[in-house]
């Protein structure tokens, strides 16, 4: 996926149910923080779903933990963030743009300029 503007313009889409997800709940607070760091680095670097080989400094044990709970998948010998494209890929970005466009249209229509 191509980068979408300056790093400060990039948006990580986190559901309001992010911390209620059973996979995330299975993590310790430190693991949750590192998971969020991985997601933001993925977005910043434009890697899409595939993690770089250094996995942003995660220990092998931590990477294995993320795999065990289902947050990382192994695809053809490399690690990928589970459902990255669904939540933060091109389709998520399109949904975000559509939501913003509809919001602006409704404000204009309702006279809330």
N, C-alpha and C positions, 0 to 999 in steps of 0.2 A: 504494500500500500504506500502510496506517495505521501510525503509530508504535506500537511494542510496549513501552511502559514508559519509564522514565527512560533517558537516553543511556547511563548506566553499565550498564544491564540489557541493552542491545542487543548482539547477537553477530554478528560477521562470520564466515560459514562459509568457511573456507579449507581446501581439501583437503590431505592430506599430500603429494599430488603437485603442489601449486601451482607450486613452483619447477622441477619436471620438465616442466611443460607446454611444448611447443615454442614457443607464443606468448610465454610469459613468458621462456623461455630466450633468445629473440631480442632481448630488451631489455637495455640496459646496466644496471648496478646503480642508477644514478640514476633511470632510467626505471622500474625495478621499484619503487623506493621511492615515486615519484610515483603509480604505478598503485595501490599499496596505499593511499596517501592518498586517492585518488579513491574507491576502494571504501568506505573507512571514512566519508568525508564523505557519500557516497550513503546509507549506512545511517543516519548520524546525522541527516541532514536529512529522511529519509523520502521521498526523491524516486523511489524505485523504480529503474527502469532508465534513465530520462531524465536526462541531465546538464543542469544549468542552463547558460544561454548563456555565462557566464563560465568554465565548465569548471574551476572551482577554481584559476584562475590559470595554467593550462597554456598554453604558447605554442602558436601555430597549428601550428608544426612538430611539437611533441610530440603534439598531438591527431592530426595527420596520421599520425604514426608509429604511434600506437595503432590507428588505423583500418587502416593497412597490414598490421599483424600480425594483425588480426582481433579485437582486444579491444573496439573500439567499432564500432557499426553506425549508419548514418544511416537514420532512419525518418521519412518525411514531413517532411524538413527539419530534424530535430533529432537530436542524438547520443544513443545508448542504449548502456549496458553490455551487451556480448554475453552472452546467456543469464543475465541477472541473476535473473530469476524462478526459473529452475531451481536456481541455487546459493544465492541469498539472499532469495528471495521467500517468499510464503506457504507454498508446498509444502515448501521447505527448513525453514522454521520448524516446520511440522507434523511433519516427520521428526525434528527435534531434540527436540520435546516427547515424541513417541512413544518415542524412544530413551531419554530420561531416565525416563519412566514405566516402561518395561520394566526398566531398570537397577534402579530402586527396588523393583519387584516381585520381581525375582530375589534381591536382597539380603535382602528380608524373608522370602521363601520359604526361602532357604538359612540363615536365622538370623543373618545378618551385619548386625544392626541397628547 
